[in-house]
Amino acid sequence: MISVVIPIHNEEANIPLLLARLKSVMDALERPYEIVCVDDGSTDRSLEMLLQALRENPNLKVVELTRNYGQHPAVMAGFSQSKGEIVITIDADLQNPPEEIPRLVKTMEEGNYEVVGTVRRARKDSYFRVLASKAINILTRRITGIKMSDWGCMLRAYRQSVVEKMVAYAEQATFVPALATVFAKRITEIEVAHEERHGGKTNYPLRKLINLQFDLVSSFSNLPLKVLLYGGIIMSFLGFAFGLTLIIARLYFGAAWAVQGVFTLFALLFFFIGMQFFALGVLGEYLDRIYREVRKRPSFVIQKVYQAKGEGRP
């Protein structure tokens, strides 16, 4: 059996074509399947359209969350309801063509892989987004130690054994593709096509991309803390050297020289104060994540799971 998990947030413009293309692809595979759509607190007609689609597609399952938790918690919610031996994740914006799913399934079964990632070929995104993606990919490879080329593509395949471990782990802020590498040994990736967004607008503005990147770093690395540690040591040394230089110059050139350098001193003071606030901000982010982990509040709450004939269960 194959499960297809789709996080959905305000995608009413894409849902009809998405489900139609998915049904065509999955029917052609001639094997049991389910499509698990997770409504991540949509404020448009997305949930209503998904519930209407239940009447026509008995393989559809709709998971309604209590509010908007974000893409990766929504994927984890879909994982918790998936039953397939192979679980496929895909975005709802149709930038990842559903027609590539059979290739992921074939690759996984022929190579007995636990995770099959994808590399977007001839990307249709803006130059800024492609550049940011490259930077994220480089950082993710350094953090995880896994030599995969494209971590940002959501079109991926996972074994149910890996999915169950990710759900059981119940991490508050996580990055699903990277988390899977903790529990999987046999990993590969293939090239897939990439298309323009079919409709609507992206759910990943710059602010969310930055938050996602910090989730990745803080969940899998203590790199920022090390940067602060060594940066603090270097700045302390530079501050001491600069202070010693000022004292010597004051004695050598006299009081007039010291007065003339007052604005330079203010500039350096503001720089070091700014660096201190930056350090406190990074430490605060880590403390916030520790607080959330200790509090044990769930990363998502399922309101209802709707299955065939629109029947729901809490």
URFENVEN-V99525 format. One record per helix or strand of 3 or more residues. SS is the DSSP state (H for helix, E for strand). FROM is the first residue (numbers start at 1). TO is the last residue. Records with the same first field share a line. If there is no record, write none. Layout:
BEGIN
SS->FROM-TO  FROM-TO
END
This chain:
BEGIN
E->2-8  33-39  60-65  86-89  115-121  156-159  187-193  302-306
H->15-29  46-53  71-81  98-111  127-144  160-169  176-183  206-220  223-253  255-260  262-295  308-310
END
